[in-house]
């Protein structure tokens, strides 16, 4: 895929004029010419209804709302739910960042960030927005059935968009492992993509069920999660997960994992 960012239309939501100027200059240096700045979340939302951007880059703390509330409003609007989103924040507390991760974002950058970090997030944005023609030709997407398991509807939509860019068309969705077990008992699938932290039945328990009790015990299982506890992740690997990817993730990594998993199968 081309790495040219010049076609991207970006809305920048940043209350600090100096920060907005700096971020805009960084975007310009990467070839992005159309950057429109807003000092508030509501101002950006109103503008989005008039002219939809490709990407929104936002601070976490805004004068009228949080970046979390901004992306929540976007994901709740059918016209804006597929707009890419990048958060830039000095916040490091997991509990503050987790709702943003679950909403489906193309990147969470520190403040200050390095230009390479911004470039990586923009490459992820292009992966999210555009179909991968080469992989579409290689993967028989029309006949693949994928089960998405995540208690966040926004996270499921984000993952679905990434997989649709591979030409995959058939999806089943579940809010937790227990719902997924019900679907797996009735429907044959080619790939399971699951979160770790979910109510009722978490990702580890789902993987254990699939490997030990399901009639589809060889189906590839990809875990996309913000879980950082290495002990828990090691237990998931021990349970038989096929691959683990961070949330937010780089679609290119998911594409490679999906290709490898389906190729092995």
C-alpha positions as CSV (number, residue, x, y, z in Angstrom):
1,X,0.0,0.0,0.0
2,X,1.2,3.5,-0.7
3,X,2.5,5.3,2.4
4,X,1.5,8.7,1.1
5,X,-0.6,10.6,3.7
6,X,-1.3,13.6,1.4
7,X,-4.9,12.6,0.7
8,X,-5.9,12.5,4.4
9,X,-8.3,15.1,5.7
10,X,-7.5,15.6,9.4
11,X,-9.5,17.4,12.2
12,X,-7.2,18.2,15.1
13,X,-8.9,18.8,18.5
14,X,-6.4,20.5,20.8
15,X,-7.3,23.3,23.2
16,X,-3.6,24.5,23.4
17,X,-2.8,26.8,20.5
18,X,0.9,26.1,20.8
19,X,0.3,22.3,20.9
20,X,-2.0,22.5,17.9
21,X,0.6,24.5,16.0
22,X,3.3,21.9,16.8
23,X,1.1,18.9,15.9
24,X,0.0,20.6,12.6
25,X,3.6,21.2,11.7
26,X,4.5,17.6,12.3
27,X,1.6,16.5,10.2
28,X,2.6,18.9,7.4
29,X,6.1,17.5,7.5
30,X,4.7,14.1,6.7
31,X,2.8,15.4,3.7
32,X,-0.6,16.1,5.2
33,X,-1.8,19.5,4.0
34,X,-5.4,19.6,5.1
35,X,-5.5,20.0,8.9
36,X,-8.3,21.9,10.5
37,X,-8.0,22.7,14.2
38,X,-10.6,22.9,16.9
39,X,-10.3,24.0,20.5
40,X,-13.3,22.0,21.7
41,X,-15.0,18.6,21.2
42,X,-18.4,20.1,20.4
43,X,-16.9,22.4,17.8
44,X,-15.3,19.5,16.1
45,X,-18.5,17.4,16.2
46,X,-20.5,20.2,14.6
47,X,-17.9,20.6,11.8
48,X,-17.9,16.8,11.2
49,X,-21.6,16.8,10.5
50,X,-21.0,19.4,7.7
51,X,-17.8,17.9,6.3
52,X,-16.6,14.4,7.4
53,X,-12.8,14.0,7.9
54,X,-10.8,10.9,7.3
55,X,-9.1,11.2,10.7
56,X,-9.6,12.9,14.0
57,X,-6.6,13.5,16.2
58,X,-7.6,14.6,19.7
59,X,-6.2,15.4,23.2
60,X,-7.7,13.6,26.1
61,X,-8.7,16.6,28.2
62,X,-10.8,19.2,26.4
63,X,-12.6,22.2,27.8
64,X,-16.1,20.8,27.2
65,X,-15.6,17.0,27.2
66,X,-13.0,14.4,27.2
67,X,-11.4,12.7,24.2
68,X,-13.1,9.6,25.5
69,X,-16.5,11.3,25.2
70,X,-15.6,12.6,21.8
71,X,-14.8,9.3,20.3
72,X,-17.9,7.8,22.1
73,X,-20.1,10.4,20.4
74,X,-18.5,9.6,17.0
75,X,-18.9,5.9,17.4
76,X,-22.6,6.4,18.4
77,X,-23.2,8.4,15.1
78,X,-23.7,6.2,12.1
79,X,-22.2,8.8,9.8
80,X,-19.1,9.2,12.0
81,X,-18.5,5.7,13.4
82,X,-16.0,4.7,10.8
83,X,-13.9,7.9,11.0
84,X,-10.3,7.0,12.2
85,X,-9.2,8.3,15.6
86,X,-5.8,9.0,17.2
87,X,-5.4,10.1,20.8
88,X,-2.4,12.2,21.9
89,X,-2.1,12.5,25.7
90,X,0.4,12.6,28.5
91,X,-2.0,10.4,30.5
92,X,-0.5,7.0,31.4
93,X,-3.1,5.5,33.8
94,X,-4.6,2.4,32.3
95,X,-8.1,3.2,33.7
96,X,-8.0,6.5,31.9
97,X,-6.9,5.1,28.5
98,X,-8.8,1.8,28.5
99,X,-12.2,3.3,27.3
100,X,-10.4,4.9,24.4
101,X,-8.7,1.6,23.5
102,X,-12.0,-0.2,23.6
103,X,-13.6,2.3,21.3
104,X,-11.4,1.3,18.4
105,X,-8.5,3.7,17.7
106,X,-5.6,3.8,15.3
107,X,-3.2,4.9,17.9
108,X,-2.5,6.3,21.4
109,X,0.5,8.6,21.3
110,X,2.3,10.1,24.3
111,X,2.8,13.8,24.7
112,X,5.4,14.7,23.6
113,X,5.6,12.1,20.8
114,X,8.3,11.2,18.3
115,X,7.7,11.8,14.6
116,X,8.1,8.0,14.0
117,X,5.3,7.3,16.5
118,X,3.0,9.6,14.5
119,X,4.0,8.1,11.3
120,X,3.2,4.6,12.6
121,X,-0.2,5.8,13.7
122,X,-0.9,7.3,10.3
123,X,0.2,4.1,8.5
124,X,-2.3,2.3,10.8
125,X,-4.9,4.8,9.7
126,X,-4.3,4.1,6.0
127,X,-4.6,0.4,6.7
128,X,-7.9,1.0,8.5
129,X,-9.4,3.2,5.8
130,X,-8.3,1.3,2.7
131,X,-8.7,-2.2,1.3
132,X,-5.5,-4.3,0.9
133,X,-5.9,-5.4,-2.7
134,X,-3.0,-7.8,-2.6
135,X,-4.3,-9.8,0.3
136,X,-7.8,-9.7,-1.0
137,X,-6.6,-11.6,-4.0
138,X,-4.8,-14.1,-1.8
139,X,-7.5,-14.7,0.8
140,X,-10.8,-16.3,-0.2
141,X,-12.7,-13.8,1.8
142,X,-16.1,-14.4,0.3
143,X,-16.2,-17.9,1.8
144,X,-14.5,-17.3,5.2
145,X,-16.5,-17.1,8.4
146,X,-15.2,-15.1,11.3
147,X,-16.5,-14.9,14.8
148,X,-15.7,-11.6,16.6
149,X,-15.9,-11.8,20.4
150,X,-15.7,-8.5,22.4
151,X,-18.0,-6.8,24.9
152,X,-17.3,-3.5,23.2
153,X,-19.5,-3.0,20.1
154,X,-17.1,-0.2,18.9
155,X,-14.1,-2.6,19.2
156,X,-16.0,-5.2,17.2
157,X,-16.9,-2.7,14.5
158,X,-13.3,-1.6,14.3
159,X,-12.0,-5.1,13.9
160,X,-14.7,-5.9,11.4
161,X,-13.7,-3.0,9.3
162,X,-10.0,-4.2,9.3
163,X,-11.1,-7.7,8.3
164,X,-13.5,-6.4,5.6
165,X,-10.5,-4.7,4.1
166,X,-9.1,-8.2,3.5
167,X,-12.3,-9.1,1.5
168,X,-13.9,-11.1,4.4
169,X,-17.7,-10.7,4.2
170,X,-19.2,-13.3,6.7
171,X,-19.2,-12.4,10.4
172,X,-20.8,-13.6,13.5
173,X,-20.5,-11.5,16.7
174,X,-20.7,-12.2,20.4
175,X,-20.4,-10.0,23.5
176,X,-18.6,-12.5,25.6
177,X,-17.2,-16.1,25.6
178,X,-20.5,-17.6,26.7
179,X,-22.3,-16.2,23.7
180,X,-19.4,-17.3,21.5
181,X,-19.7,-20.9,22.8
182,X,-23.4,-20.9,21.7
183,X,-22.5,-19.7,18.2
184,X,-19.6,-22.3,17.9
185,X,-22.0,-25.1,18.9
186,X,-24.1,-24.3,15.9
187,X,-22.0,-22.6,13.3
188,X,-18.7,-23.6,11.7
189,X,-16.2,-20.8,11.5
190,X,-12.7,-20.4,10.0
191,X,-11.3,-17.9,12.5
192,X,-12.1,-16.6,16.0
193,X,-11.0,-13.1,17.0
194,X,-11.5,-12.4,20.7
195,X,-10.8,-9.9,23.5
196,X,-9.4,-11.1,26.8
197,X,-11.3,-9.1,29.4
198,X,-15.1,-9.8,29.1
199,X,-18.0,-10.5,31.5
200,X,-19.6,-13.9,31.8
201,X,-16.7,-15.8,30.2
202,X,-13.3,-14.2,29.4
203,X,-11.0,-14.8,26.5
204,X,-8.8,-17.4,28.3
205,X,-11.8,-19.5,29.3
206,X,-13.1,-19.3,25.7
207,X,-9.8,-20.5,24.3
208,X,-9.7,-23.3,26.8
209,X,-13.3,-24.3,25.8
210,X,-12.4,-24.3,22.1
211,X,-9.3,-26.4,22.5
212,X,-10.7,-28.9,25.0
213,X,-14.5,-29.2,24.4
214,X,-15.5,-27.7,21.0
215,X,-16.0,-29.8,17.9
216,X,-14.0,-27.0,16.2
217,X,-11.0,-27.5,18.4
218,X,-8.5,-26.7,15.7
219,X,-9.9,-23.3,14.6
220,X,-7.4,-20.5,14.7
221,X,-8.0,-18.1,17.6
222,X,-6.5,-14.6,17.5
223,X,-6.6,-12.5,20.7
224,X,-6.7,-8.7,20.4
225,X,-6.4,-7.3,23.8
226,X,-5.2,-4.4,26.0
227,X,-4.4,-6.9,28.8
228,X,-0.8,-6.3,30.0
229,X,-0.4,-8.8,32.8
230,X,2.3,-11.2,31.4
231,X,1.1,-14.0,33.7
232,X,-2.4,-13.9,32.3
233,X,-1.1,-13.7,28.7
234,X,1.2,-16.6,29.3
235,X,-1.8,-18.6,30.6
236,X,-3.7,-17.8,27.4
237,X,-0.7,-19.0,25.3
238,X,-0.6,-22.1,27.3
239,X,-4.4,-22.6,26.7
240,X,-3.7,-22.7,23.0
241,X,-4.3,-19.3,21.5
242,X,-2.9,-19.0,17.9
243,X,-1.8,-15.4,18.2
244,X,-1.9,-12.3,20.5
245,X,-2.1,-8.7,19.3
246,X,-2.2,-5.5,21.4
247,X,-5.2,-3.2,21.4
248,X,-5.0,-0.6,19.8
249,X,-3.3,-2.7,17.1
250,X,-1.6,-2.1,13.8
251,X,-3.9,-3.6,11.1
252,X,-0.8,-4.7,9.2
253,X,0.0,-7.0,12.1
254,X,-3.5,-8.4,12.3
255,X,-3.4,-8.9,8.5
256,X,-0.2,-10.8,8.7
257,X,-1.4,-13.0,11.6
258,X,-4.7,-13.7,9.8
259,X,-2.8,-14.6,6.6
260,X,-0.4,-16.9,8.6
261,X,-3.3,-18.6,10.6
262,X,-5.5,-19.2,7.6
263,X,-2.6,-20.3,5.5
264,X,-1.5,-22.9,8.1
265,X,-5.1,-24.1,8.2
